[in-house]
Amino acid sequence: LASVFTEHIERLGFGPGARLLQCVSPSFDVSIVELGQTLCSGATLVIAPDGQETGGDELAAVLTRLAVTHVMLPAALLATVPVEAVPTLRAAGTGGEAISAELSSRWAAAGIDLVNGYGPTESTIAATMSAPLRAGETPHIGVPVANTRALVLDEALQPVPVGVVGELYLAGAGLARGYVGRPELTAERFVACPFGAGERMYRTGDRVRWSRHGVLEFVGRVDDQVKVRGFRVELGEVEAAVRSHPAVDQAVVIVREDRPGDRRLVAYVIPEPGEAVDPATLRSSVADVLPAYMVPSAVVTLTDFPLSANQKVDRRALPAPDYQEQSAGGRAPRNPREQLLSDLFAEVLGLEKVSIDDNFFTLGGDSIISIQLASRARRAGLAFSAKDVFQNQTVAELAAVAGRTADEHGEEDGAGVGDLPMTPIVGWLAEMRGPVDGFHQFRFLRTPAGARHDQIAATLQALLDHHDALRLRAVGAPGADWSLSVTPPGSVTAADRLAHVDVSGLDDTAYADRVRAESTAARDRLGVGGDLVHAVFFDRGPDRAGRLLLYIHHLAVDAVSWRILLPDLTEAWAAVAGGRPVRLAPVGTSLRSWAKRLHEWSRLPQRQADFAGWSAVLGEPEAPLGGRPLDPARDTAGTAGSLTVRLPADLTAAVLDEVTSTFHADVVHVLLAGLAVALDGAGLAGPKGVLVDLESHGRAEEVIDGVDLSRTVGWFTSMYPVRLPAGSADIVLKGVKENLRRITDLGLSYGALRYLDRRSGAVLATAGHAQIGLNHLGRAPASGTAGGDWTPAFDVPGVGAQDPALPLPHALDVGTIIRDTPDGPCLESTWVWPRELLTEEQVRAIAAAWSAALAELVAHAETEGGGFSPSDVELAGLSQDEIDLIEAEWGTDE
């Protein structure tokens, strides 16, 4: 205590004349510090008037009226106090939760010393404290207080380098003896210190790193078991909360992934005799005691749990929930705003109706669908971001925070126009060393019967003027630096980029031939220097639906962008056809602003701390596949081989369900593991395994705060290297899980270091590079069905081929997608390779080995189970060997 009091007195400047407001409950350990530091420094402890310390202007008035000079408040309460309203205040202490840079800068700019503290009760209240934080400084938790040591260690209890994240251990005079009456927990958390004879240290369960300035930066928690939508969750804690409900006799909580990438908590309950469990009531009960991300998405009532051979709950046999049933019993919309949101929820989730209390993610929502929801809401007059959906997950909650688009000013006019900083994926394209003018994505769409060329041109013009990326231009030669800029609305005219082709008198064969010829011509008109959009209107006469072939250079579009563009196309057409002005929903964050924010993020000190990790992943350059490096003049789309393989529906279902659940893995983990085994068997793995380039959508709103990309068109893809280990399929899968779970920013940090920082980029460019790429596109609807206006048309095969001169980026590229078929979902893989480097026989053998590896994982899951890996049980701090030993001894992988 003496050390803690001394540190607070010195760092907060206590002494005679100082007046500290005492407003912390005596049951909270911080109250001891309030008493001690005033008694030991000659300062005055001012007791807050009852009920007048709630925060905001009221608290500010109390501080001024009582001439308070010092306060100690949680960050959330501190943030409510207007600094300009507390002229007597000289210093403030905070702790217990993370503080924002905005908060610390605001107080520092007002001349008030803000000291951030950290300390679990197990280390006598305060273990570390910062000096007064400076304006613009990244908030941190400082350095250890007197007679306390802070150790940042890895899993082997070895110190980690500066900038590398590790777990924080505390040692010193302030350490508690343990937990009263709980010897097992004491032994688990108070462990022997390897750096002092007979000394103990406390395992905090917090992840931190030393900054280059010698202070500790708090990163997060490690004592979690599973990860759901970015949050790590202790399943036992959720089960305990579910079992506490009076109507529940038994409960099991698991993570299900019934759709690829969509992991959800599901509770299975057996009611007490004579009781009925209402899912909504139970979820509400759990929400009263746990955070929202720990509330099960669905509740399934059973009479008995399925049991395995050893009489334990067979979690793999638990049935999938019916999410529509989860919405029963909620309140109906009470006003037009809630009705609109309820309809939009139902529309994007494919449900008949949604109550105002239904949880978006419970009913099947995910990050991509949340972007769609935000986009459609804007078109309907409501403004909120995809991030808002994560924070307000019901209709009622979202209706309370959503603004009106009429009130939404967004960015200033013209903010998206002008020079645009280079983004990592554009930097990657610029290094291709070959012609990339024809690198595109396309859609072949049905147009309304009777549509005229001028109407479609006006519709296309509305998109060109509204979405900045469609007016992007790049200047630079292949393999050299590019400069990017966005031209103003109106500078790109649809009339110059929309061809009108009359096909009304042609038979089916002639029609198809003409479409393919015009398709090639339109693609060849594309160019990075400003010709990013070209289209062809195939006019089939006034009584027949025509076709619109829309080519967009990849510089301006990605898969998510089409989910914005096609609804906007439909909306713009409706306005044009009806003789009304086109008014599309506003864009939240422009592509240009995103690129600027990305550059700011790339310059943060943490990025250089990421450098060592990415360097280790890349390793040294390896021998090129096929005996020579890729040649951009010889290894092109026109000379490439292509192979498509489809897994049977039953094998696909087992991969998506049994393998992912038993191994506690994501679908991409499984696909990568199968690929690693196949490549190793083909002799294509290096001494350190296989290096693969993996793609993600890159719209990382959760990584870079304050952006809203739900309505932003552009190429946001993040591509980053992943090292795949060698070995048997089950061992490889666990290794892949561990490698991917270390990446917490969708790979943005690699792109920033490789393409946005010249020094680190030059070093990484000389390291190893992936010669194999994998892009998993998730689930796609079945094709070939008849659709309405502005839906995809499939009557002309062979449309949309890439430019034959486009250089291939990898010696082997694998694209995977899950297609719905009459037999059920099927996993389809497409393999593309340069014919001079690999033979079709080799690639067929690799594809067959990949399918066999997936089948091997299914068999392993069905006969031997799956098992955990270290990131699944971080609280236990076990290695993979220790986990395997425990599972073998106990005969279970649960």
Secondary structure, 3 states (H helix, E strand, C coil): CHHHHHHHHHHHCCCCCCEEEECCCCCCCHHHHHHHHHHHHCCEEEECCCCCCCCHHHHHHHHHHCCCCEEECCHHHHCCCCHHHCCCCCEEEEECCCCCHHHHHHHHHCCCEEEEEECCHHHCCCCEECCCCCCCCCCCCEEECCCEEEEEECCCCCECCCCCCEEEEEEECCCCCCCCCCHHHHHHHEEECCCCCCCEEEEEEEEEEECCCCCEEEEEECCCCEEECCEEECHHHHHHHHHCCCCEEEEEEEEEEEECCEEEEEEEEEECCCCCCCHHHHHHHHHCCCCHHHCCCEEEECCCCCECCCCCECHHHCCCCCCCHHHCCCCCCCCHHHHHHHHHHHHHHCCCCCCCCCECCCCCCCHHHHHHHHHHHHHCCEECCHHHHHHCCEHHHHHHHCEEHHHCCCCCCCCCCEEECCCHHHHHHHCCCCCCCCCEEEEEEECCCCCCHHHHHHHHHHHHHHCHHHHEEEECCCCCCCEEEECCCCCCCHHHCEEEEECCCCCHHHHHHHHHHHHHHHHHCCECCCECEEEEEEECCCCCCCEEEEEEEHHHCCHHHHHHHHHHHHHHHHHHHCCCCCCCCCCCCCHHHHHHHHHHHHCCHHHHHHHHHHHHHHCCCCCCHHHCCCCCCCCEHHHEEEEEEECCHHHHHHHHHHHHHHCCCCHHHHHHHHHHHHHHHCCCCECCEEEEEEEECCCCCCCCCCCCCCCCCCCCCEEEEEEECCCCHHHHHHHHHHHHHCCCCCCHHHHHHHHHCHHHHHHHHCCCCCCEEEEEEEEECCCCCCCCCCCECCCCCCCCCCCCCCECCCCEEEEEEEEEECCEEEEEEEEEEECCCCCHHHHHHHHHHHHHHHHHHHHHHHHCCCCCCHHHHHHHCCCHHHHHHHHHHHCCCC
